[in-house]
């Protein structure tokens, strides 16, 4: 072994449980500094990537969509030539938790050639990755699709409605669509809202009155993950109803609502089925017949698709 090679290994580690389901995701920041030549930086990034993928872990394309960050710096060192080569460099690697901003492990390697990197790098990576345990190919389950911080989606729905006042009427030709957003701020809890446009088609004394409403749901959803293939959420909250056409209806501004949402992974996003029930809190009115009041009992059956952003 070349006498000028010195392997400087030290680390302060935060003990974490072995993680094999799902495998951890890593983002490699561009290596800073300069070694023997500019190719050092790209070569180091390449061998880090190889070591991560060889363990069946994941590489992230963004620092905002990852579990751990890897930073690297190259420093030139000018040791006494009696003991060390004058062309020596230190590679400093740090594994950082993006949630706390703290370095979990730091490793350093003194090298004088790319061959030195090849020889000692597996040991460096073993020290950095040993806390995560081994992942076998058959065990890999990417669960990140249902553990995003934010979700955005589109939906279309059928909304049959019962109108109860002096008389009772039922109308099933109410259809709509909309957009929705969710903030998944806890593992088991999210906040959901959106904007939906829907017909509100009322029949009174054999005469139809049709309005167009903007409905805005505001709800908290409790999330259950009984299987790795799907998730279920039950939610409750209120819905705002705002008429988009003048002088037809004056709906109750607030309705309470409850629902169940079923989601299954489909391509890059999640396909959802969402049955919901809501009921007016206050009375609704017709402008043409102001003495007539009613309450709406609404069943809504939605299908939609949503995308997640930023791993929790």
N, C-alpha and C positions, 0 to 999 in steps of 0.2 A: 504494500500500500504506500502511496506517495506520502512522504513525511510531512509535506506542507499542507496536507488536507487536515482540517480540523472540523469536526462536526459539532456545532454549538446547538444543543437542544435544550430548550427550557420552556416551561409553559405553566400558566396558571389556568386551571380548568374549573368550570362550573359544572358540577355533576348533574347530568340529566338522564332520565330513563332511556333505555335503548328504544329506538323508534324504527319499527319495521313496517308499520301499516298506518298511514302511507309512508313511503320513503321520504326522507328530507329533500328539500329543493335548495339549490345553491346558485348564487349569482357571483360571477368572478369579475371584479372591477379591473379595468386596465392596469397592468403592472407599471408602476412608476419607477423613475430612476433609469440609469443606463449601466450595463455591464460591459462585457467584452465587446459587444457590438449591439446594434439595434435589434438584431434577431433574437437576442436573449429574452426580451419581453414577450414576444409572440410564442417563443418556444416554451417558456414557463407556463403561459396560459394554456397552451396545448396539452402539456403533460398533467396539469391540474385537472383539466377537463377529462382526460383519459382516465385518471385515477378515480374521479367521481363516477363516471359512467361504468367503469369496471366493477364498481360496488353495487350497481343497479340503483343508484340514486338518480335524482333528476337535476338537470341544468335549467335555470330560469333565464329568460331573455330580458328580464327587467328587474331592477333592484326593488321595485314596488310589488313584485309578485313572486316572493321568495321567502324561505324560512331562515336562511343564513347567508351572510355576505363574506366573501374572501377578498382581502386586500393584500397587495404585495408591493414591496419597495426593494430596490437594489442600491447598495451603497458600495463605493470604492473604499478599500482600506489599504493603508501604506504601512505594512509591518516591517520590522527589522529583517533585512534580507538574509541574515544568518539563520533565521528560523522559518520564514515564510516567503513565498513567491511575491515579488513586488506587484504582480498583476492579480491581485486577489479581490474578491467581491463578496459581500454579505447579502444574501437574499433573506428578507424579513417577511414572513407570512403571518397574517392574523385572521382568525375566524371570529366574526362579529354577529351578535344577535341584533337584528334591525329593530326589534321592539324596545330594547333597553339602550341601544347604542354602545354597549360594552363589548370589549374583546373577551372572548371566552377562552381562546387558546392562542398563544404566540409561539412560532417556531422560527429558528434562524439556522441558516446553512452557509458556511464559508466555502466558496468554490473558485476554481481557476480555469475551468473549461466546461463545455457542455457535457462532456463525459462524466465529470464530477456530479452534475445535476442528475444524470441518468442513474448513477450508482446509488446516490443517497436519497433521492426523492421519494421512493416508495416508503422509506422509514419515516420521512417527514409527514407524508399523507396518512400513514398508519396512526401516528400519534394524534393527528388532527381529527381523524374520522372514527377512532376506536369507540367513542361514546355512543355512536349511532347504531352499532351492531351490524350484523350481516343480513342482507336481504337476498333471498332466493327469487329467481325470476318468477316462479309459480306463485309467490306470495305478494307480488306487487299489485297494490290497489291504489289507484290515484283517486283520492277522496277530495281533492281540492275543488272539484266542480260544485260541491254543496257547502263549501266553507269560504265563500268569498265575502268581502266586506260590503259590497254593493251589487245590486242586480237591477237591470233595466229590461223591460219587455213590452210586448204587444199582445193584445187579446181581442177575441171576438166572442159575442155571447148572445144567448137567447134569454129574454126576460119576461116570461108570462106574469101578469099582474091581476090581483083582485082588488076591486074598489068597493069599499064598504061605507055607505052613508045611509040615507033614507031607504035606498035600494042597494042591492048588491049586483055588481057586474064583473065579468071576467073577460080579459082580452089577452090573447096569446101571441098576437102579431107585433110584439115589441122586440126589436133587435138593436144591437149596438156594438161598439168597439171602442178601444182606448189604449192608452199607454199606462204603464205603472212602474214604480220604483220601490226598492226595498233597501233598508239599511239593516244589515245583519250584525248588530252591535254586541250581541252575546251569542254563545254557542247554541243556546236554546231559545233565543228571543230575537225578533226583528220588528222593525217599524215599517209599515207599508202605506203608500199613498199612490195617487194617480189621477188621471183625467179621463172620463168616459162620456161618450155621447150616445144617447139612447132615445128611442121613441117613447112617448107616454100617451097611449091611445085609450081614451076613456069612452065608454058607451053609457049614455044616460037617456032614458025614455026613447029608446030606439034611435037615438042620434049620436053620432061619433064626434068626438073632439080630440084632435091630435096635436100634441105639442112635441117639442124637441128639447131635451134636457141635457145640461152638463152636470155630471155627478162626480163628486170628489170623495173617494173613500179615505178614511184615516183610521188605522187599526194597528193593534199589537198582535203579533202572531207567535204562538208557541210552536217550536219545531221539534219533531221527533224523527230519529234516524234508525228505524228498526232493521234496516238492511243496507248493504253497501250499494245497492242498485237504485234505491229510491228514497224519498223522504216525504213526510206528511206534516202539514202545519194546520193547526186550528187557530182561528183568530176571531177577534171581536172588536167593535169600535162604532164609529158613527160615519154617516155618509151625508154630504151636502148636496142638495138638488137646486140647480139654478136654471130657470127657463131661458131658452135662447130665442124664443119667439114672443112677441108682445101680445098681451091681452087675450091669452087663451087659457092658461092655468096659472094658479098661484100655489105651487106645491109646498108642502112642509119643508122648511129649510134643512132640518135635521131629521135623519132616520137612524135608528140603531140597526146594527147588522151583526151577523155571525156567519162563519163559513169554515169550510175545510178545503185545503189545497193539497193536491197530490202532484208530486214532481218526479220525473224520471229523466235520466241523462239521455240526450239525443244530439249526437254530433258535438259541436263546440258549446252548446247551451243545454237548457232544460225545457222539456215539454211539460206543460202543466194542464191539469183539469181542476176547475175551481167552482163547485156549487156553493151558493150563498143565499141567505134569506135576510130580508130587511123589512122594517115596518116603520111608518111615519111616527114621529114623536108628537108633532102637532097636527092640526087638521089642515087638509089641502082644500083648495077652492077652485071653482070655475068662474072666470070673469063674466061670461055671458049669463050665468045663473048664479049671482053672488050669494043667494040664500042657501045654495046647495053646498054642503061640505062633505068630505069623505076622508077616509084614511086608506093608504095604499099598503097592500101586503105583496111583497115582491119576491119572486124566486128568480135567481139568475144562475145560469149554467154557462161557464166560460171555458174556452180552450185557448191556450196561448203558448208563447215561447219567450224565454228570458235568457239573458247573458249575464255572467258574473264578472266582476272586476276586483282586483286586488285581494290576495290571499289574506285571511284573518291570521 
